[in-house]
Amino acid sequence: MLQNQNTLNPNKWIDEYADYLFNYAVVRVNNSDLAKDLVQDTFFAGLKSAKNFQGKASERTWLVSILKRKVIDHYRKINSKKGQAEVRMNFYNDGENEGNWLEERVPQDWNNASEKAIENEELKSQIDVCIDNLPEKYAMVFRMKTIQEFETEEICKELEITASNLWVIIHRARTQLRKCMEDNWFNN
């Protein structure tokens, strides 16, 4: 029977992971106070669900996966009607109209959202086609690093490649993807 190599040590989370998690969050939400709150929520959620930790991933990877869900939940909330009702936006900075509006009441853009949705779906489909046309190893490494956001060390260990080899593969995959998109999307 295999024993789990990874264990949790919540007493060391702040010292070992707070900076990494904060940097991860602030890049995704572009707000340092919100990033701090999300990291704190991540630690609380980690403590509450520690009994579910199976040790299949490292402690940091597990905490990052919790943080990813917290970031997604944040964006879901602010994009929901209830969340928009809680978010105030500055509309004017000075003058007699100074103040802010609830986000849900801000005048909406009159552009055609359905056209954008269709175009985004078509773009996603073309990207998927281009990724599928990459050599198998390039596609696998690209997806793991760029889409699934695996750590470099994890990818290297799993695929038994060096970090420099990984970055060469990523560079070549991006170059081929750019060419594919230029030929099939941007020139249409």
C-alpha positions as CSV (number, residue, x, y, z in Angstrom):
1,M,0.0,0.0,0.0
2,L,1.4,3.4,-1.0
3,Q,1.7,6.0,1.8
4,N,1.0,9.6,1.0
5,Q,4.3,11.5,0.9
6,N,2.7,14.9,1.5
7,T,1.2,16.0,4.8
8,L,-0.3,19.2,6.0
9,N,1.3,21.5,8.5
10,P,-1.0,24.5,9.0
11,N,1.3,26.0,11.5
12,K,3.8,26.8,8.7
13,W,1.3,28.0,6.0
14,I,1.7,31.7,6.6
15,D,5.5,31.6,6.7
16,E,5.9,29.2,3.8
17,Y,3.0,30.0,1.4
18,A,1.4,33.4,2.2
19,D,3.7,35.4,-0.1
20,Y,3.4,32.9,-3.0
21,L,-0.4,32.8,-2.6
22,F,-0.7,36.6,-2.3
23,N,1.3,37.1,-5.5
24,Y,-0.8,34.4,-7.3
25,A,-4.0,36.1,-6.2
26,V,-3.0,39.7,-6.8
27,V,-2.1,39.0,-10.4
28,R,-5.6,37.5,-11.0
29,V,-7.7,40.1,-9.1
30,N,-5.5,43.2,-9.5
31,N,-6.3,44.4,-6.0
32,S,-4.0,43.8,-3.0
33,D,-6.6,44.1,-0.3
34,L,-8.8,41.6,-2.1
35,A,-5.9,39.3,-2.7
36,K,-5.1,39.4,1.1
37,D,-8.7,38.5,1.8
38,L,-8.7,35.6,-0.7
39,V,-5.5,34.2,0.8
40,Q,-7.0,34.4,4.3
41,D,-10.1,32.7,3.0
42,T,-7.9,30.0,1.5
43,F,-6.2,29.3,4.8
44,F,-9.6,29.1,6.6
45,A,-10.9,26.8,3.9
46,G,-7.8,24.7,4.1
47,L,-8.2,24.3,7.9
48,K,-11.8,23.4,7.5
49,S,-11.2,20.8,4.8
50,A,-7.8,19.5,6.1
51,K,-9.4,16.1,6.8
52,N,-10.1,15.8,3.0
53,F,-6.4,16.3,2.1
54,Q,-5.2,13.0,0.6
55,G,-1.6,13.9,0.2
56,K,-1.6,13.3,-3.6
57,A,-0.3,16.8,-4.2
58,S,2.0,19.0,-2.3
59,E,0.7,21.2,0.4
60,R,1.3,24.3,-1.7
61,T,-0.4,22.8,-4.8
62,W,-3.4,21.9,-2.7
63,L,-3.6,25.5,-1.2
64,V,-3.3,26.9,-4.7
65,S,-6.2,24.8,-5.9
66,I,-8.3,26.2,-3.0
67,L,-7.2,29.7,-3.9
68,K,-8.1,29.2,-7.6
69,R,-11.7,28.3,-6.5
70,K,-11.8,31.4,-4.3
71,V,-10.8,33.6,-7.2
72,I,-13.4,32.0,-9.5
73,D,-16.0,32.4,-6.7
74,H,-15.1,36.0,-6.4
75,Y,-15.6,36.6,-10.2
76,R,-18.9,34.7,-10.2
77,K,-20.1,36.8,-7.3
78,I,-19.3,40.1,-8.9
79,N,-20.8,39.0,-12.2
80,S,-24.1,37.9,-10.5
81,K,-26.9,40.3,-9.9
82,K,-26.5,40.1,-6.2
83,G,-22.8,40.7,-6.4
84,Q,-23.3,43.7,-8.7
85,A,-25.7,45.1,-6.2
86,E,-22.9,45.2,-3.7
87,V,-20.2,46.7,-5.9
88,R,-20.0,50.5,-6.1
89,M,-18.3,52.1,-9.0
90,N,-17.0,55.7,-9.3
91,F,-18.8,57.3,-12.1
92,Y,-17.6,60.9,-11.7
93,N,-14.7,62.2,-9.8
94,D,-15.6,65.8,-9.4
95,G,-18.3,68.4,-10.1
96,E,-22.0,68.3,-9.2
97,N,-22.4,64.7,-10.3
98,E,-19.6,63.4,-8.0
99,G,-20.3,60.0,-6.5
100,N,-20.7,56.4,-7.3
101,W,-23.3,54.0,-8.7
102,L,-24.1,50.5,-7.9
103,E,-22.5,48.4,-10.6
104,E,-25.7,46.8,-11.6
105,R,-27.2,50.2,-12.4
106,V,-24.3,51.6,-14.5
107,P,-25.5,52.2,-18.0
108,Q,-24.7,49.1,-20.1
109,D,-22.9,49.1,-23.3
110,W,-25.4,48.8,-26.2
111,N,-23.2,46.6,-28.3
112,N,-24.4,43.1,-29.3
113,A,-23.3,40.7,-26.6
114,S,-24.5,37.7,-28.5
115,E,-22.1,38.6,-31.4
116,K,-19.2,38.8,-29.0
117,A,-20.1,35.5,-27.4
118,I,-20.3,33.8,-30.8
119,E,-16.9,35.3,-31.8
120,N,-15.3,34.2,-28.5
121,E,-16.6,30.7,-29.0
122,E,-15.2,30.7,-32.6
123,L,-11.9,32.0,-31.3
124,K,-11.7,29.3,-28.6
125,S,-12.5,26.6,-31.2
126,Q,-9.8,27.9,-33.5
127,I,-7.3,27.9,-30.6
128,D,-8.3,24.4,-29.7
129,V,-7.8,23.3,-33.3
130,C,-4.3,24.9,-33.4
131,I,-3.3,23.2,-30.1
132,D,-4.6,19.9,-31.4
133,N,-2.3,20.4,-34.5
134,L,0.8,20.8,-32.4
135,P,3.1,17.8,-32.0
136,E,1.7,15.7,-29.1
137,K,4.4,16.5,-26.6
138,Y,4.2,20.3,-27.4
139,A,0.4,20.2,-27.0
140,M,0.7,18.3,-23.7
141,V,3.4,20.6,-22.2
142,F,1.5,23.8,-23.5
143,R,-1.8,22.7,-21.9
144,M,-0.2,21.6,-18.6
145,K,1.8,24.9,-18.2
146,T,-0.5,27.5,-19.8
147,I,-4.0,26.2,-19.4
148,Q,-3.9,23.9,-16.4
149,E,-1.2,26.0,-14.7
150,F,0.9,23.2,-13.4
151,E,4.2,24.2,-11.8
152,T,7.4,23.8,-13.9
153,E,8.8,21.3,-11.5
154,E,5.6,19.2,-11.6
155,I,5.7,19.1,-15.4
156,C,9.4,18.2,-15.6
157,K,9.0,15.4,-13.1
158,E,5.9,14.0,-14.8
159,L,7.3,14.1,-18.3
160,E,10.9,13.5,-17.3
161,I,12.3,16.6,-19.0
162,T,14.6,19.4,-17.8
163,A,13.3,22.9,-17.1
164,S,15.2,24.3,-20.0
165,N,13.7,21.6,-22.3
166,L,10.3,22.6,-21.1
167,W,10.8,26.3,-21.9
168,V,12.1,25.4,-25.4
169,I,9.0,23.3,-26.0
170,I,6.8,26.1,-24.7
171,H,8.5,28.6,-27.0
172,R,8.2,26.3,-30.0
173,A,4.5,25.6,-29.2
174,R,3.7,29.3,-28.9
175,T,5.5,30.0,-32.2
176,Q,3.5,27.3,-34.0
177,L,0.3,28.5,-32.3
178,R,0.9,32.1,-33.4
179,K,1.5,30.9,-37.0
180,C,-1.6,28.8,-37.0
181,M,-3.8,31.6,-35.6
182,E,-2.3,34.1,-38.1
183,D,-3.1,31.7,-41.0
184,N,-6.5,30.6,-39.8
185,W,-8.0,33.3,-37.7
186,F,-6.5,36.8,-38.2
187,N,-6.4,36.5,-42.0
188,N,-10.0,35.5,-42.4
